[in-house]
Amino acid sequence: MEYSIGELAARFGLATHVLRHWEDVGLLSPTRRVAGRRVYGAAHLTRVAEILLGKEAGFSLEQLRELFTAPDRERRRDVLRGQLAQVRERIARLTLSQTMLEHALRCRHPDYQSCPQFQAMVLARLDGVDTAEALDHR
């Protein structure tokens, strides 16, 4: 199956200029050109999906290019490991934020901000301590 740039972009809800930009930075290249128009193949569907998923995982376009052009498996794995560590860190921060929000919603104090448990979680978070750990030490 072959796709024009418009068809490929529409498939992912993207503007065509996004695909052109990805071409400019070395992430995507058409299979060929017909009468000056870009033609993409089925493999480009996977590549565009991989770029979008990579962006969701926090990769910059430069990091994605590094991943896609890595000279060997070990270099690709290094790039992936680095990003995985960043994703895990974001998940941990979001989990702590979720715990604090859930506590604020459940709190029986008239104002959650005056709750000693909530205050302990906020202060512990500022000190880099796990919110659950702060609750254990109340």
C-alpha positions in Angstrom: 0.0 0.0 0.0 1.2 3.5 -0.8 0.3 6.8 0.8 0.6 10.4 -0.2 1.9 12.8 2.5 -1.7 13.9 3.1 -3.0 10.4 3.5 -0.2 9.5 5.9 -0.6 12.6 7.9 -4.4 12.2 8.0 -4.0 8.6 9.2 -2.4 10.0 12.4 -4.3 13.2 12.7 -1.2 15.2 11.9 -0.6 18.2 9.6 1.5 17.5 6.6 4.1 20.1 7.7 4.8 17.8 10.7 5.8 15.0 8.4 7.9 17.4 6.3 9.6 18.6 9.5 10.4 15.0 10.5 11.9 14.5 7.1 14.1 17.6 7.6 15.4 16.3 10.9 16.1 12.8 9.5 13.3 10.8 11.1 11.3 10.0 8.0 12.0 9.8 4.3 9.5 8.9 1.5 10.0 5.7 -0.4 10.1 7.7 -3.6 8.7 10.7 -5.4 6.2 10.6 -8.2 5.8 13.8 -10.2 7.4 15.7 -7.3 5.1 14.2 -4.7 6.2 12.2 -1.8 5.1 8.5 -1.7 5.2 6.5 1.5 5.0 2.8 2.0 3.5 0.6 4.7 6.7 0.7 6.8 6.2 4.5 7.2 3.0 3.8 9.2 5.1 2.0 11.7 7.8 4.7 11.7 5.2 7.5 12.3 3.6 5.5 15.1 7.0 4.9 16.6 7.8 8.6 16.5 4.5 9.5 18.1 5.0 6.8 20.8 8.5 8.0 21.4 7.3 11.6 21.8 4.8 10.4 24.4 7.6 8.6 26.2 9.5 12.0 26.3 12.0 11.5 23.5 13.0 14.7 21.7 13.2 14.5 17.9 17.0 14.6 18.2 16.9 11.6 20.6 14.6 9.7 18.3 17.0 10.4 15.4 19.9 9.1 17.5 17.9 6.0 18.3 16.9 5.4 14.7 20.4 5.9 13.4 22.3 4.2 16.1 25.2 2.2 14.6 24.5 -0.9 16.6 22.2 -2.7 19.1 24.2 -1.6 22.1 23.9 2.1 21.3 20.2 1.7 20.7 19.9 0.0 24.1 21.8 2.8 25.8 19.4 5.4 24.3 16.4 3.3 25.4 17.8 2.7 28.9 18.3 6.5 29.4 14.8 7.3 28.3 13.3 4.5 30.4 15.0 5.9 33.5 13.4 9.3 32.7 10.0 7.7 32.2 10.3 5.9 35.5 11.2 9.1 37.3 8.2 10.9 35.8 5.9 8.0 36.8 7.3 8.2 40.4 6.6 11.9 40.6 3.1 11.5 39.1 2.4 8.7 41.5 3.3 10.9 44.4 1.2 13.7 43.0 -1.7 11.3 42.7 -1.3 10.3 46.3 -1.4 13.9 47.5 -4.4 14.7 45.4 -6.3 11.6 46.6 -5.5 12.5 50.2 -6.7 16.1 49.7 -10.0 14.8 48.3 -10.5 12.3 51.2 -9.3 14.6 53.9 -11.8 15.2 56.7 -10.4 18.6 57.7 -12.5 21.6 56.7 -9.5 22.7 54.6 -7.1 20.0 53.4 -4.2 22.6 53.5 -4.5 22.7 57.3 -4.3 18.9 57.5 -1.1 17.8 59.3 -0.9 14.7 57.1 -1.2 16.8 53.9 1.4 19.3 55.2 3.8 16.4 56.0 3.4 15.0 52.5 4.1 18.4 50.9 7.1 19.0 53.1 8.4 15.5 52.5 7.9 15.9 48.8 10.0 19.1 48.9 12.7 17.1 50.8 12.6 14.4 48.1 10.9 11.8 50.4 8.3 9.3 49.2 4.8 10.5 50.2 3.9 7.1 51.5 7.0 7.2 53.7 5.8 10.6 55.1 2.5 9.1 56.0 4.2 6.3 57.8 6.0 8.8 60.0 3.0 10.8 61.1 
